[in-house]
Amino acid sequence: MVITFTLKGLGMFLLIAALIVLVVFLIVMVSNLTTTLKHTNKVMDDVEVVSAIAKKRAVDVDEIVDNVSGSVKGMAEAFKGQETALQALSAIAKAISSVIGIFKGKPDETK
């Protein structure tokens, strides 16, 4: 029994084998890519939540800074005699209550 291979037949066999290996590789790669995309979507959801929290806290801090600067301005005016000390202390108390409200997580009720 004699088996002969032609170069054309051997080339076709090698090309088909390479194509099969390539298809298996692509299937594995797509499977890994799907897993990666699912993980990336979870991370992006977490980033969205953290960004929303940071935005809210930035607004809260901005309000605190406004209250504190108003209190300092009030004290400066009180020292100049343009405002009573009681009004300045009232402004400082308002700023402090705003800071405490932020740390407790309650909205500012002095508005």
Chimera marker file (.cmm) of the C-alpha trace (Angstrom):
<marker_set name="trace">
<marker id="1" x="0.000" y="0.000" z="0.000" r="1" g="1" b="0" radius="0.5"/>
<marker id="2" x="1.479" y="3.245" z="-1.147" r="1" g="1" b="0" radius="0.5"/>
<marker id="3" x="0.314" y="6.671" z="0.045" r="1" g="1" b="0" radius="0.5"/>
<marker id="4" x="1.436" y="9.680" z="-1.878" r="1" g="1" b="0" radius="0.5"/>
<marker id="5" x="1.099" y="13.311" z="-0.930" r="1" g="1" b="0" radius="0.5"/>
<marker id="6" x="1.230" y="16.086" z="-3.409" r="1" g="1" b="0" radius="0.5"/>
<marker id="7" x="2.500" y="19.469" z="-2.392" r="1" g="1" b="0" radius="0.5"/>
<marker id="8" x="-0.896" y="20.926" z="-3.249" r="1" g="1" b="0" radius="0.5"/>
<marker id="9" x="-2.692" y="18.435" z="-0.998" r="1" g="1" b="0" radius="0.5"/>
<marker id="10" x="-0.218" y="18.947" z="1.843" r="1" g="1" b="0" radius="0.5"/>
<marker id="11" x="-0.590" y="22.727" z="1.519" r="1" g="1" b="0" radius="0.5"/>
<marker id="12" x="-4.388" y="22.476" z="1.637" r="1" g="1" b="0" radius="0.5"/>
<marker id="13" x="-4.177" y="20.253" z="4.717" r="1" g="1" b="0" radius="0.5"/>
<marker id="14" x="-1.905" y="22.746" z="6.491" r="1" g="1" b="0" radius="0.5"/>
<marker id="15" x="-4.184" y="25.662" z="5.560" r="1" g="1" b="0" radius="0.5"/>
<marker id="16" x="-7.299" y="23.864" z="6.869" r="1" g="1" b="0" radius="0.5"/>
<marker id="17" x="-5.481" y="22.913" z="10.100" r="1" g="1" b="0" radius="0.5"/>
<marker id="18" x="-4.351" y="26.534" z="10.566" r="1" g="1" b="0" radius="0.5"/>
<marker id="19" x="-7.915" y="27.734" z="9.918" r="1" g="1" b="0" radius="0.5"/>
<marker id="20" x="-9.294" y="25.356" z="12.559" r="1" g="1" b="0" radius="0.5"/>
<marker id="21" x="-6.699" y="26.552" z="15.100" r="1" g="1" b="0" radius="0.5"/>
<marker id="22" x="-7.554" y="30.170" z="14.253" r="1" g="1" b="0" radius="0.5"/>
<marker id="23" x="-11.302" y="29.580" z="14.745" r="1" g="1" b="0" radius="0.5"/>
<marker id="24" x="-10.684" y="27.923" z="18.145" r="1" g="1" b="0" radius="0.5"/>
<marker id="25" x="-8.419" y="30.832" z="19.147" r="1" g="1" b="0" radius="0.5"/>
<marker id="26" x="-11.067" y="33.370" z="18.115" r="1" g="1" b="0" radius="0.5"/>
<marker id="27" x="-13.766" y="31.547" z="20.099" r="1" g="1" b="0" radius="0.5"/>
<marker id="28" x="-11.610" y="31.602" z="23.242" r="1" g="1" b="0" radius="0.5"/>
<marker id="29" x="-10.725" y="35.263" z="22.677" r="1" g="1" b="0" radius="0.5"/>
<marker id="30" x="-14.384" y="36.294" z="22.280" r="1" g="1" b="0" radius="0.5"/>
<marker id="31" x="-15.265" y="34.389" z="25.453" r="1" g="1" b="0" radius="0.5"/>
<marker id="32" x="-12.550" y="36.244" z="27.391" r="1" g="1" b="0" radius="0.5"/>
<marker id="33" x="-13.622" y="39.541" z="25.851" r="1" g="1" b="0" radius="0.5"/>
<marker id="34" x="-17.210" y="38.994" z="27.018" r="1" g="1" b="0" radius="0.5"/>
<marker id="35" x="-16.003" y="38.387" z="30.582" r="1" g="1" b="0" radius="0.5"/>
<marker id="36" x="-13.844" y="41.511" z="30.422" r="1" g="1" b="0" radius="0.5"/>
<marker id="37" x="-16.736" y="43.629" z="29.159" r="1" g="1" b="0" radius="0.5"/>
<marker id="38" x="-19.000" y="42.440" z="31.985" r="1" g="1" b="0" radius="0.5"/>
<marker id="39" x="-16.329" y="43.333" z="34.548" r="1" g="1" b="0" radius="0.5"/>
<marker id="40" x="-15.757" y="46.720" z="32.902" r="1" g="1" b="0" radius="0.5"/>
<marker id="41" x="-19.483" y="47.491" z="33.049" r="1" g="1" b="0" radius="0.5"/>
<marker id="42" x="-19.525" y="46.733" z="36.787" r="1" g="1" b="0" radius="0.5"/>
<marker id="43" x="-16.556" y="49.037" z="37.334" r="1" g="1" b="0" radius="0.5"/>
<marker id="44" x="-18.211" y="51.818" z="35.320" r="1" g="1" b="0" radius="0.5"/>
<marker id="45" x="-21.381" y="51.485" z="37.419" r="1" g="1" b="0" radius="0.5"/>
<marker id="46" x="-19.290" y="51.874" z="40.572" r="1" g="1" b="0" radius="0.5"/>
<marker id="47" x="-17.534" y="54.901" z="39.091" r="1" g="1" b="0" radius="0.5"/>
<marker id="48" x="-20.904" y="56.485" z="38.343" r="1" g="1" b="0" radius="0.5"/>
<marker id="49" x="-22.026" y="56.033" z="41.965" r="1" g="1" b="0" radius="0.5"/>
<marker id="50" x="-18.771" y="57.431" z="43.344" r="1" g="1" b="0" radius="0.5"/>
<marker id="51" x="-18.949" y="60.398" z="40.976" r="1" g="1" b="0" radius="0.5"/>
<marker id="52" x="-22.493" y="61.188" z="42.106" r="1" g="1" b="0" radius="0.5"/>
<marker id="53" x="-21.421" y="61.086" z="45.757" r="1" g="1" b="0" radius="0.5"/>
<marker id="54" x="-18.391" y="63.281" z="45.058" r="1" g="1" b="0" radius="0.5"/>
<marker id="55" x="-20.577" y="65.783" z="43.201" r="1" g="1" b="0" radius="0.5"/>
<marker id="56" x="-23.040" y="65.987" z="46.101" r="1" g="1" b="0" radius="0.5"/>
<marker id="57" x="-20.264" y="66.422" z="48.645" r="1" g="1" b="0" radius="0.5"/>
<marker id="58" x="-18.608" y="69.110" z="46.510" r="1" g="1" b="0" radius="0.5"/>
<marker id="59" x="-21.853" y="71.087" z="46.520" r="1" g="1" b="0" radius="0.5"/>
<marker id="60" x="-22.154" y="70.610" z="50.296" r="1" g="1" b="0" radius="0.5"/>
<marker id="61" x="-18.569" y="71.759" z="50.852" r="1" g="1" b="0" radius="0.5"/>
<marker id="62" x="-19.167" y="74.776" z="48.625" r="1" g="1" b="0" radius="0.5"/>
<marker id="63" x="-22.139" y="75.782" z="50.791" r="1" g="1" b="0" radius="0.5"/>
<marker id="64" x="-20.044" y="75.336" z="53.939" r="1" g="1" b="0" radius="0.5"/>
<marker id="65" x="-17.290" y="77.515" z="52.528" r="1" g="1" b="0" radius="0.5"/>
<marker id="66" x="-19.850" y="80.191" z="51.664" r="1" g="1" b="0" radius="0.5"/>
<marker id="67" x="-21.271" y="80.075" z="55.201" r="1" g="1" b="0" radius="0.5"/>
<marker id="68" x="-17.840" y="80.201" z="56.822" r="1" g="1" b="0" radius="0.5"/>
<marker id="69" x="-16.677" y="83.068" z="54.623" r="1" g="1" b="0" radius="0.5"/>
<marker id="70" x="-19.869" y="84.944" z="55.459" r="1" g="1" b="0" radius="0.5"/>
<marker id="71" x="-19.216" y="84.350" z="59.151" r="1" g="1" b="0" radius="0.5"/>
<marker id="72" x="-15.647" y="85.583" z="58.903" r="1" g="1" b="0" radius="0.5"/>
<marker id="73" x="-16.832" y="88.618" z="56.980" r="1" g="1" b="0" radius="0.5"/>
<marker id="74" x="-19.468" y="89.242" z="59.650" r="1" g="1" b="0" radius="0.5"/>
<marker id="75" x="-16.855" y="89.071" z="62.397" r="1" g="1" b="0" radius="0.5"/>
<marker id="76" x="-14.614" y="91.463" z="60.479" r="1" g="1" b="0" radius="0.5"/>
<marker id="77" x="-17.488" y="93.905" z="60.096" r="1" g="1" b="0" radius="0.5"/>
<marker id="78" x="-18.313" y="93.502" z="63.783" r="1" g="1" b="0" radius="0.5"/>
<marker id="79" x="-14.775" y="94.444" z="64.659" r="1" g="1" b="0" radius="0.5"/>
<marker id="80" x="-15.133" y="97.493" z="62.444" r="1" g="1" b="0" radius="0.5"/>
<marker id="81" x="-18.322" y="98.391" z="64.312" r="1" g="1" b="0" radius="0.5"/>
<marker id="82" x="-20.671" y="97.904" z="61.367" r="1" g="1" b="0" radius="0.5"/>
<marker id="83" x="-22.465" y="94.911" z="62.852" r="1" g="1" b="0" radius="0.5"/>
<marker id="84" x="-23.274" y="93.779" z="66.336" r="1" g="1" b="0" radius="0.5"/>
<marker id="85" x="-21.293" y="90.981" z="67.893" r="1" g="1" b="0" radius="0.5"/>
<marker id="86" x="-24.509" y="89.027" z="68.427" r="1" g="1" b="0" radius="0.5"/>
<marker id="87" x="-25.243" y="88.937" z="64.675" r="1" g="1" b="0" radius="0.5"/>
<marker id="88" x="-21.678" y="87.817" z="63.964" r="1" g="1" b="0" radius="0.5"/>
<marker id="89" x="-21.902" y="85.024" z="66.530" r="1" g="1" b="0" radius="0.5"/>
<marker id="90" x="-25.231" y="84.015" z="65.016" r="1" g="1" b="0" radius="0.5"/>
<marker id="91" x="-23.596" y="83.708" z="61.594" r="1" g="1" b="0" radius="0.5"/>
<marker id="92" x="-20.791" y="81.593" z="63.046" r="1" g="1" b="0" radius="0.5"/>
<marker id="93" x="-23.316" y="79.314" z="64.755" r="1" g="1" b="0" radius="0.5"/>
<marker id="94" x="-25.119" y="78.886" z="61.447" r="1" g="1" b="0" radius="0.5"/>
<marker id="95" x="-21.880" y="77.913" z="59.715" r="1" g="1" b="0" radius="0.5"/>
<marker id="96" x="-20.995" y="75.429" z="62.447" r="1" g="1" b="0" radius="0.5"/>
<marker id="97" x="-24.460" y="73.874" z="62.281" r="1" g="1" b="0" radius="0.5"/>
<marker id="98" x="-24.039" y="73.498" z="58.519" r="1" g="1" b="0" radius="0.5"/>
<marker id="99" x="-20.747" y="71.668" z="59.022" r="1" g="1" b="0" radius="0.5"/>
<marker id="100" x="-22.315" y="69.386" z="61.642" r="1" g="1" b="0" radius="0.5"/>
<marker id="101" x="-25.269" y="68.740" z="59.333" r="1" g="1" b="0" radius="0.5"/>
<marker id="102" x="-22.918" y="67.656" z="56.543" r="1" g="1" b="0" radius="0.5"/>
<marker id="103" x="-21.138" y="65.181" z="58.795" r="1" g="1" b="0" radius="0.5"/>
<marker id="104" x="-24.428" y="63.778" z="60.083" r="1" g="1" b="0" radius="0.5"/>
<marker id="105" x="-25.759" y="63.525" z="56.524" r="1" g="1" b="0" radius="0.5"/>
<marker id="106" x="-28.793" y="65.709" z="57.174" r="1" g="1" b="0" radius="0.5"/>
<marker id="107" x="-29.766" y="68.477" z="54.761" r="1" g="1" b="0" radius="0.5"/>
<marker id="108" x="-29.196" y="72.056" z="55.831" r="1" g="1" b="0" radius="0.5"/>
<marker id="109" x="-32.493" y="73.251" z="57.357" r="1" g="1" b="0" radius="0.5"/>
<marker id="110" x="-31.408" y="76.861" z="57.949" r="1" g="1" b="0" radius="0.5"/>
<marker id="111" x="-32.266" y="77.945" z="54.415" r="1" g="1" b="0" radius="0.5"/>
<link id1="1" id2="2" r="1" g="1" b="0" radius="0.2"/>
<link id1="2" id2="3" r="1" g="1" b="0" radius="0.2"/>
<link id1="3" id2="4" r="1" g="1" b="0" radius="0.2"/>
<link id1="4" id2="5" r="1" g="1" b="0" radius="0.2"/>
<link id1="5" id2="6" r="1" g="1" b="0" radius="0.2"/>
<link id1="6" id2="7" r="1" g="1" b="0" radius="0.2"/>
<link id1="7" id2="8" r="1" g="1" b="0" radius="0.2"/>
<link id1="8" id2="9" r="1" g="1" b="0" radius="0.2"/>
<link id1="9" id2="10" r="1" g="1" b="0" radius="0.2"/>
<link id1="10" id2="11" r="1" g="1" b="0" radius="0.2"/>
<link id1="11" id2="12" r="1" g="1" b="0" radius="0.2"/>
<link id1="12" id2="13" r="1" g="1" b="0" radius="0.2"/>
<link id1="13" id2="14" r="1" g="1" b="0" radius="0.2"/>
<link id1="14" id2="15" r="1" g="1" b="0" radius="0.2"/>
<link id1="15" id2="16" r="1" g="1" b="0" radius="0.2"/>
<link id1="16" id2="17" r="1" g="1" b="0" radius="0.2"/>
<link id1="17" id2="18" r="1" g="1" b="0" radius="0.2"/>
<link id1="18" id2="19" r="1" g="1" b="0" radius="0.2"/>
<link id1="19" id2="20" r="1" g="1" b="0" radius="0.2"/>
<link id1="20" id2="21" r="1" g="1" b="0" radius="0.2"/>
<link id1="21" id2="22" r="1" g="1" b="0" radius="0.2"/>
<link id1="22" id2="23" r="1" g="1" b="0" radius="0.2"/>
<link id1="23" id2="24" r="1" g="1" b="0" radius="0.2"/>
<link id1="24" id2="25" r="1" g="1" b="0" radius="0.2"/>
<link id1="25" id2="26" r="1" g="1" b="0" radius="0.2"/>
<link id1="26" id2="27" r="1" g="1" b="0" radius="0.2"/>
<link id1="27" id2="28" r="1" g="1" b="0" radius="0.2"/>
<link id1="28" id2="29" r="1" g="1" b="0" radius="0.2"/>
<link id1="29" id2="30" r="1" g="1" b="0" radius="0.2"/>
<link id1="30" id2="31" r="1" g="1" b="0" radius="0.2"/>
<link id1="31" id2="32" r="1" g="1" b="0" radius="0.2"/>
<link id1="32" id2="33" r="1" g="1" b="0" radius="0.2"/>
<link id1="33" id2="34" r="1" g="1" b="0" radius="0.2"/>
<link id1="34" id2="35" r="1" g="1" b="0" radius="0.2"/>
<link id1="35" id2="36" r="1" g="1" b="0" radius="0.2"/>
<link id1="36" id2="37" r="1" g="1" b="0" radius="0.2"/>
<link id1="37" id2="38" r="1" g="1" b="0" radius="0.2"/>
<link id1="38" id2="39" r="1" g="1" b="0" radius="0.2"/>
<link id1="39" id2="40" r="1" g="1" b="0" radius="0.2"/>
<link id1="40" id2="41" r="1" g="1" b="0" radius="0.2"/>
<link id1="41" id2="42" r="1" g="1" b="0" radius="0.2"/>
<link id1="42" id2="43" r="1" g="1" b="0" radius="0.2"/>
<link id1="43" id2="44" r="1" g="1" b="0" radius="0.2"/>
<link id1="44" id2="45" r="1" g="1" b="0" radius="0.2"/>
<link id1="45" id2="46" r="1" g="1" b="0" radius="0.2"/>
<link id1="46" id2="47" r="1" g="1" b="0" radius="0.2"/>
<link id1="47" id2="48" r="1" g="1" b="0" radius="0.2"/>
<link id1="48" id2="49" r="1" g="1" b="0" radius="0.2"/>
<link id1="49" id2="50" r="1" g="1" b="0" radius="0.2"/>
<link id1="50" id2="51" r="1" g="1" b="0" radius="0.2"/>
<link id1="51" id2="52" r="1" g="1" b="0" radius="0.2"/>
<link id1="52" id2="53" r="1" g="1" b="0" radius="0.2"/>
<link id1="53" id2="54" r="1" g="1" b="0" radius="0.2"/>
<link id1="54" id2="55" r="1" g="1" b="0" radius="0.2"/>
<link id1="55" id2="56" r="1" g="1" b="0" radius="0.2"/>
<link id1="56" id2="57" r="1" g="1" b="0" radius="0.2"/>
<link id1="57" id2="58" r="1" g="1" b="0" radius="0.2"/>
<link id1="58" id2="59" r="1" g="1" b="0" radius="0.2"/>
<link id1="59" id2="60" r="1" g="1" b="0" radius="0.2"/>
<link id1="60" id2="61" r="1" g="1" b="0" radius="0.2"/>
<link id1="61" id2="62" r="1" g="1" b="0" radius="0.2"/>
<link id1="62" id2="63" r="1" g="1" b="0" radius="0.2"/>
<link id1="63" id2="64" r="1" g="1" b="0" radius="0.2"/>
<link id1="64" id2="65" r="1" g="1" b="0" radius="0.2"/>
<link id1="65" id2="66" r="1" g="1" b="0" radius="0.2"/>
<link id1="66" id2="67" r="1" g="1" b="0" radius="0.2"/>
<link id1="67" id2="68" r="1" g="1" b="0" radius="0.2"/>
<link id1="68" id2="69" r="1" g="1" b="0" radius="0.2"/>
<link id1="69" id2="70" r="1" g="1" b="0" radius="0.2"/>
<link id1="70" id2="71" r="1" g="1" b="0" radius="0.2"/>
<link id1="71" id2="72" r="1" g="1" b="0" radius="0.2"/>
<link id1="72" id2="73" r="1" g="1" b="0" radius="0.2"/>
<link id1="73" id2="74" r="1" g="1" b="0" radius="0.2"/>
<link id1="74" id2="75" r="1" g="1" b="0" radius="0.2"/>
<link id1="75" id2="76" r="1" g="1" b="0" radius="0.2"/>
<link id1="76" id2="77" r="1" g="1" b="0" radius="0.2"/>
<link id1="77" id2="78" r="1" g="1" b="0" radius="0.2"/>
<link id1="78" id2="79" r="1" g="1" b="0" radius="0.2"/>
<link id1="79" id2="80" r="1" g="1" b="0" radius="0.2"/>
<link id1="80" id2="81" r="1" g="1" b="0" radius="0.2"/>
<link id1="81" id2="82" r="1" g="1" b="0" radius="0.2"/>
<link id1="82" id2="83" r="1" g="1" b="0" radius="0.2"/>
<link id1="83" id2="84" r="1" g="1" b="0" radius="0.2"/>
<link id1="84" id2="85" r="1" g="1" b="0" radius="0.2"/>
<link id1="85" id2="86" r="1" g="1" b="0" radius="0.2"/>
<link id1="86" id2="87" r="1" g="1" b="0" radius="0.2"/>
<link id1="87" id2="88" r="1" g="1" b="0" radius="0.2"/>
<link id1="88" id2="89" r="1" g="1" b="0" radius="0.2"/>
<link id1="89" id2="90" r="1" g="1" b="0" radius="0.2"/>
<link id1="90" id2="91" r="1" g="1" b="0" radius="0.2"/>
<link id1="91" id2="92" r="1" g="1" b="0" radius="0.2"/>
<link id1="92" id2="93" r="1" g="1" b="0" radius="0.2"/>
<link id1="93" id2="94" r="1" g="1" b="0" radius="0.2"/>
<link id1="94" id2="95" r="1" g="1" b="0" radius="0.2"/>
<link id1="95" id2="96" r="1" g="1" b="0" radius="0.2"/>
<link id1="96" id2="97" r="1" g="1" b="0" radius="0.2"/>
<link id1="97" id2="98" r="1" g="1" b="0" radius="0.2"/>
<link id1="98" id2="99" r="1" g="1" b="0" radius="0.2"/>
<link id1="99" id2="100" r="1" g="1" b="0" radius="0.2"/>
<link id1="100" id2="101" r="1" g="1" b="0" radius="0.2"/>
<link id1="101" id2="102" r="1" g="1" b="0" radius="0.2"/>
<link id1="102" id2="103" r="1" g="1" b="0" radius="0.2"/>
<link id1="103" id2="104" r="1" g="1" b="0" radius="0.2"/>
<link id1="104" id2="105" r="1" g="1" b="0" radius="0.2"/>
<link id1="105" id2="106" r="1" g="1" b="0" radius="0.2"/>
<link id1="106" id2="107" r="1" g="1" b="0" radius="0.2"/>
<link id1="107" id2="108" r="1" g="1" b="0" radius="0.2"/>
<link id1="108" id2="109" r="1" g="1" b="0" radius="0.2"/>
<link id1="109" id2="110" r="1" g="1" b="0" radius="0.2"/>
<link id1="110" id2="111" r="1" g="1" b="0" radius="0.2"/>
</marker_set>
